[in-house]
Amino acid sequence: MRFWKYQGIGNDFVLVDGTAGDLAMDAEWCRRVCDRHYGVGADGVLYVMPGEGTDVTMRIINADGSEAEMCGNGIRCVAKWCVDSGTVGKDEFTIHTLAGDLRAETFRKDDGTVGTVRIDMGAPILDARSVPVDRDGRFIDEPFDADGVPIRASAVSMGNPHFITFTPLTDEQVDRLGPVLERHPFFPRKTNVEFCRVEDGKIHIRVYERGAAWTLACGTGACATTTAAALIGLVPFDTAVDVHLPGGWLKITVDKQLRYVLMEGPAELVFTGETEE
C-alpha cells in the first residue's frame, strides 16, 4: 500500500488515501505501521476518506490502535495532502471528522506547495459531562488531587478531551503524572494531558497524548490550553497567541464569544513509500 509520511511540528503520521471509497480502516495494521522499530514509525495513521457532505473525511487511528475523534496537527497534514495531491482543487475547503465538519484554509509556498494551514476548529466544549469528565457544570481552574499532588486544572474538549494545568510542577512530577492522569477514573474515555506555563504572553506546553504517550505536539491540546488560559485571564481573547510545544510553534486565536478557535501552523511531507498490506 502506498503511504505518505507527514509531520506537523513533530507530531508525525502515516497518511493513506481512501478517497476512492475502497479502503477499510484496520487497527492492527495501524499498530504495526506506527511501530518505530518494526514499522514506519508514527504517532498515528490518517485515513483520508470520501467526504460526507464535505470535500473529504479524516479518520485517525492512534499508535495503540484506538481511534481519536480529532487531531489538530493531523488535520493540517490532511489539508496539505489534499491540495498538494490535487485531490481538492481549492485552497479553502471542508473536512468531515468525528468532531464535526471543519474548515481548512491553506497557504502556499513559492514552489506552489502548501506550507501552512489554518483550521477553524469549531467551538470548544466546556460542559464537563460532555468533555467528558465526572463532574457537572464547567471544570475550569478547579482544584484537583493528581495522585497526591495538589494542582488546579481545567477540562476542555476540542472534539477530544483535554485536561490542562498551569500549576508549577517539577520535571519528575510531570513525567510521572502524564500517564497517571490519562487513565484517571475522573475521565471516562481517558484524556490528553497538558502541563503548561505562560511566559511573556506565550504558552509553553508539554503534552501526554491519549493513546500515543508523550508527543512533540498536539494541535487540539494547543487549542484547548489557549481556551483555558483565556478563560482564566492568562492570555487575551480575539488575539493570535504563540503556543510552543516541544516540536515547534502554533498560533491559536480564541473567539471571545467561544464560537470558534483558530489554529494556524505548518505541515510537512517527510517522505512517501510503500508497505505490505
N, C-alpha and C positions, 0 to 999 in steps of 0.2 A: 504494500500500500504506500502511495506517495504521501509524504507529510512535509510540513513546513515548521521549522523551529523558530519561535519568536520570543522576545523578551520585552517587558515593559518595566523600566528601572530595576532590572534584576529579577523580577517575577517572571519565570520562564515557562513556556508552554509548547506542547506539540499540537499543531493545528492540522485537522484533516477536513477534506472537502466532501460534505454530504449533500451539496445543493441539488444533486440530481435526484435525491429522494430515495436512493437505494442503499444507504449506509446505516446500519443499526449500531447503536451505542453498545459497547462491550466493556464492562467494568474490569474484568480480568485482564483484557488486552491493555487497558489503560494502566493498570498497576504494573504490568511488565514493561511497557514502553517508558514509563516515568522513572523506573529504577535507574539510579545514577551509576550503578556498577555493571548491570547486565542489560540495560536498555538504552534508550536515547538519553534519558535524564530530563526531568521536568517537574514543576510543581503541580501540573495538571494537563489535561487534554481538552482542547477547544474543538467542539464539533460545530461546523457551520452547516446549517440545515436550511431547507426551504422556508421562506417567510410564512408567517401566519397573520395575514393582514399587514405585513411589514415587508421590507425588502429581503431580509434574511432572518434566520433564527440562530441564536447561540445557545449551546448547551455545554456545561462544564463538568468534567469528572475530575475529582481531586486525585492526588498521587496514591491515596489509600483506597481508591475505587468508589468512594462516596460521591454523590452529586451535590454540587453547590448551586444555590439559587442565582447567584450573581458573582461577578469578578470584575472589578474596575480596571485592573491592568489588562486582563484578558480581553475585555470588550474593545479596548483601544487597539489591541493586536488584530482582533477580528475586523475592525473597521479598516485598518491599514491593508490587510489582505484583500478585503472586498474591493477596494479601489485599485490597488496595485495589480491585482489579477484580472481586472476588468469585469468581475462578477457583478459589481454595481457601477454603473456608469455616471455617477454624480458624486459631488463632494459632501452633500447633506442627505442623509437617509435614515431609515429606522431599522432597529434590530429588536426582534422579539426575544425576551428572556423569561425565565421563571419568576423574575422580579417585576415583570411588566415590559411594556414597549418603550424603548429608549431611543433618543435622537442623537445621532453622531454627526459631527462636522469635522472634516479632515483638512489639513493644511499641508500643501506640497512643498518639497524642497526644490532647489534649482534644477535637479535632474528629473523632475516630474513625479517622483515617488513621494508617498506620504511620510512626513517627518513627525508631526504632532497631531493629536486628536483631542477634540473637546467633546465630552459626553454630558448631556443633560441627564443626570442620574435620577431625576424624579424627586419626590418629596421624601424626606426622612420620616421614618416611623418611630414615634415616641411613646405610644401606648405600650406599657410594659408587657402585658399579656401577648401583644402582637409581635414583640421583638423576636422571640419570646423569652421572658424571664418570669420567675414565680413571684409576681408582685402585681398589685392593682395600680392604676394610675400611671404616672411617669416615674422613672427612676433616673433622676438627674442630680449629680453631685451628692449622692447619698452615702452614708457610712456603710461599710461592708467589712466583714471578717474574712480576709483572704488567707485561709489556713493558718490562723493565729496572728496574721499581720493586719493591723487596722489600716484601712485605706478609705478614701472617698472615690466613688466611681459613678459612671453613667452608662445606661444601656440604650443603644440606638441601633435601629435596623436600616440598612440601605437595600432591603430585599433579602439580606442575610444578617445574622445577629452579631453585634459588636459590644464588647464590654471595655470601657475606657477609663483609665485612671491617670490623674496628674499628680498623685501623691509621690513625693520623692522616695525612691527605693534604691537599694544597692544593686549592683550588677548580679550579685549572688541571689538576692531575693527575686529579681526579675527572672533569672534563669530557672529558678525553682517554681515560681508561681504561674508561669505561662501554661505549662501542661496541666497543672492542678486546676486552674480556673477554667480551661477549655472544657473539662469534664465535670465541673462542679454541678451538684444537683439543682442549683438555682437556675440552670439553663437546660430546659427540657430537650432542646435539639443541639446541645453543646454551644460553644460560642467562639468567635475570634476575640483575641485579647490584645488591647493596645496599651502600652506603657509609654507615657508622654511627658514632655515638658515644653514650656513656651519660653523662648529667649529672643529678645529684640523683635517681638511681633511674629516670629516664625515658630512653627510647631515642629518638634522632633519626636519621632515615633519609633519604637521597636514593636514588632507585631508577631504574635504567635497565632498562626492561621489554623482554623478548624480543618482538620483533615490533611494538613500539609506541614505542620510544626513551624519552626522558625523560618521565615522567608525574608527576602531582601526588600519586599514591598507588598503593599495591599492597597489597591485603589479605593475599594469600598471602605476600608478602615480609615484612610485619609479623610474621606467624606464624612464618615460618622464622627471621627475625632474632631474635625473642624466644626461640625454642628454642635457637639457637646461644648467645645471651647467657646463658641459664640454665645450659647445659652447661659453659660456661667460667667460671661464677661471677660474672657481671656483674650479674645480676638474680636474684630468687628464683623457685623453682618454686611452683606452687599459689597464686599471688598475681596479681591483675589488675595488669598493668604498663601504664602510659601510654606509648603509642608515637606519636611525632609524625612525620608526613610533610608535604611542602610544602602539601598540601591540607587538612590537619586532623589530628585525633586519633582513635586507636583504643585499645581496651582488650584486651589479649591475656593469656590465662592458659594456662600450660603445665603439664600434669599431671606430677608428679614421676616417675611410672612411664611417662611418654611414651605413654599410651594415647590421649590426645586433646589438642587445642589449641582453646581457645575464643576466638572473635573477636567483639567487640561494637562496633558503630558505626552511624552514620547512613546513610540512603539518602534521596534526594530526587528527586521528579519535577520536571523543569525545564520541559518543555512537550510537547505532543503535536502531530502533524502528519501529512501525507500526502506520499508521494513516488511518482513513476512507477516501475513495476516494471522 
